[in-house]
């Protein structure tokens, strides 16, 4: 009987972030985030409207209505990003994310980058690129370790 390959930690947490993204209520992009400390999940988050507010599927997407391109004018959105939701969830429950690793289905935007820097995140692993030069520059200046994860790069 052939033994199933056991995923390494990055693969394990990235797959969990992918599952978390399935809870997204955004009409444009489903994003999931998992914050980990000492190989333990401390918080998760997905993108969508704040709790108790109607989802965009019900009221429509303001960004779509205004033809706002991806990556621009983040303030014209009713939703909160997955990374932000994960940090908020940890704070709500009194759990520190300082020194943690963020696993995310997408590379953080500049708004999320600023939050992650101030929250003390030390490493970010993401699956899908999100071209945001300012976010990349700030990440580099902050010293946060950031890497693009590709499942095909995992040893078989």
N, C-alpha and C positions, 0 to 999 in steps of 0.2 A: 504494500500500500504506500503510495507516494504521500510524503508529508507536505502539507500546505505551507507556503512561504509566509513567515511571520513578518508583518510590516515593521519598518523601523519607526522611530518616534515621529519624525517629520511626516512620513506617509500616514501614520495613524491619525495625527491631529489634523492634517490637511483633509483627509477623508471625512472627519467629523465636521470640519468647517463647511465642506460641500453639502453635507446633510443639513446643517443649520441653515444654509442659504435657501433651502426649500421652503422655509417659513416666511420668506420675503413677501411683502405685499407691494413692492415696486413694480410698475408696469414696464419699465425700461431695462432693468438689470437686477438679477438676484445675487446678493452678496451675503456671505456668511463669515463670521469671525469667531475665533476661539482664543482666549487668553489662558496661558499655561504657566505655572510656576512649579518647579521641582517635579516635572512630569505629571502634574495634576491639573485638571481643568479648574480654573477659578471663576470664569465667566464666559458667556457666549453672547452673540448678538447677530441680528440680521437687519437688513435695511427695510424701512417702511414707516408708516405714519406712527406718531406717538400713541401710546395706549389710550383707549377709549375714544379715539377719533375715527371717523369713517375712512376706510381704505380708499386709495386712489381708484381702484376698480369701480367704486360706487360714485365718487365725486369727479373723477377724471384727473388727468395729469396736467397741472399748470404748465410745466416745462414743454410738454407736447403742444399744448394750445398756443404757446408763445414761440414755438420753434426754437427753443434754447438749445444750442449744441451741447453735447456731452462735455463735461469738464469746465463749464462756464456758469457763472451766476448761481452758485450753489444755494444762495439764499432764496431763490425762487423755486422752492421745493417744499412740500408739506412733510416729506420724509426725513428720517434721521439715518445716517450711515451705520452700517454693521459695526464698524470699529468703535464709533461713538456709543452705540447701544451696549457694547460689551463693557466699555469703561464705566458707563452709567450704571449698568447692572451690578458691577463689582462695588461701586461706591454706595449704591442703594442698600446693599447687603453688608457694608462695612468691611469689604475685603480689599486689601492692598494689591495692586498690580505692579508695584515698583519692583523692577528687576525681572519682570516676566517676558515671555515670548508671545507675540501675536501671530496666529496663523490665520490667513485671510484668503478668500477666493480671488480677491483683486488687490492690486497695489494701492495703498492709501493715497487719497487726494491731499492737497495742502492743508485743508481744514482738519482732517483726521490726523495728519502728520503732526501738527502743532499740539493737538490733544495728547497724542501718544508720547511725544517728547516730554511734555509736562507731567504725564502720568508715570513716567519712569520706565517705560517699555525699553528693553535693551536689545531685543532681536525681533525682526519681522520676517516672516516667510509668507510669500504670496504666490498664487498660481497664474493669474492673468495680469499682464502689464496694463497700466493706466498712465498714459503720457502726461505728466505734470512736472515740468522742469523745476518749478519753485519747490515743490514737495521733495523732489530728488536732491536738490541743493541743500535744503534744510536738513534732510535726513543725513546726508554726508557730513555736514557741519556738526551735527549733534553727536555723532559717533555711534548711532544705532547701527547694529549689524543688520543688513537687509539682503535677502536673497530671493531669487525667483526659483520656485520649485517646479520641477518637471517630472512627472511620474516615470517617463521613459528613461530618466537618468538613474533610476534606482537599480542597484545591482540585482540581477536575477539569481 
